[in-house]
């Protein structure tokens, strides 16, 4: 997969790369808990009229969310990636949503 963004985006390319890497790592780890035939990660990105990124993957376990809307990790030392995504969204005043619907975990970010 190759993602290429316009230079007109009002964000640092290194920071969005970290956001995407964190989100994909979380999606990959969730998929590894599933049988191979159920593993799937869907990435959608739109740059016009606003930047929108959506990453979705099936999830095996129930996901609990904090009052800030962040998924809570059941394992000690985990959850750093989602906090990094949260910090990015706060820095750039982006809307974000972590949700589970129909067995799919979905992250959406809109700038």
N, C-alpha and C positions, 0 to 999 in steps of 0.2 A: 504494500500500500504506500502511496505517496501523497502527502498533503502539501499543498503550496498555497500560501496566503498572500493577499495583496499587501503591498507596502503601506497602503492607506489605513490599515487597521490601527486604532489608537492604543495598542498594547505592545509590550515587549515580546519579541518572537521567542526568546529564551524562556520567558515565563509561561507562555501558552504551551510551549513544548513540554515543560514540566507538568502542567495541568493534564495534558493529553497522556503523557507517560504514566502519571499516577492513576488516572481513570482506567487506562488500558490494563495496567498491572492488576488493579482491583478486579476488573472484568475477567482477566485470564485466570486469576486465583479462584474466582467463583466458578468458572467453567471447569476447572480441574477437579472439582468435587462432583461433577456430573459424568454420566456415561458419554463416550465419544460422540455418539449419534445425536446427543442433545446439546452439544457445545456449539455456540454461535455468538459472535459479537458483531453487532451492527453499529456502524459509525456514520453519522450524517453531519455534514457541515455546510452551512449556507453563509455567504458573506454579504449578501445584498437583500433587502435594504439594511438589515442589521446582521451582525455576526451571531450565528447560532451554532452551537455544537451539541450533539446528542449522541450518547453512547449507551447502548442497551445490551443486556445479556440475561440469559435465564439464571435464576437463583434457586438453590435447593432449600435453603433455610429461611426461616422467618427473619425479617430485618426489622430491628427496632431503631427508632430515630430519637435524637435529642430534641430539646425544645427549640434549638436553632435550626432544626431540619436536617442535621447531619446523621448519617447512619452510625450506630454505635457498634463498636467491635466487641466481640465476646472474648478476644484473646489479648492478653497483656502485651503492650508494645506495638499494637496495630492501630490503625486509624490516622496515622500521620499524613497519608496521601490525601484523605478527605479534608483534613484541617488545612492542608496546603491549598487545595482547591478553594476552600472557604475564604482563606486569606487573599488569594488572587481576586476572587469575586468582590470582596470588600474593597480592595485597593482600586479596582477599575469600575466600581459601582455597577457591577454586572448582576443581573438576576440569575438565580440558580435554583434548581429543584432536584433533589434526590427523591425518587419514588419507586414503589413496587406496584405493578399492575399486571394482573393475569400471569403471575409467575415470572415476570420480567423486571429486573432492576434497571432503572433508567436514570441517567444523569443528563440534565439539560442546563446549558449556560447560554445566556443571551446578553450581548453587549450593546 
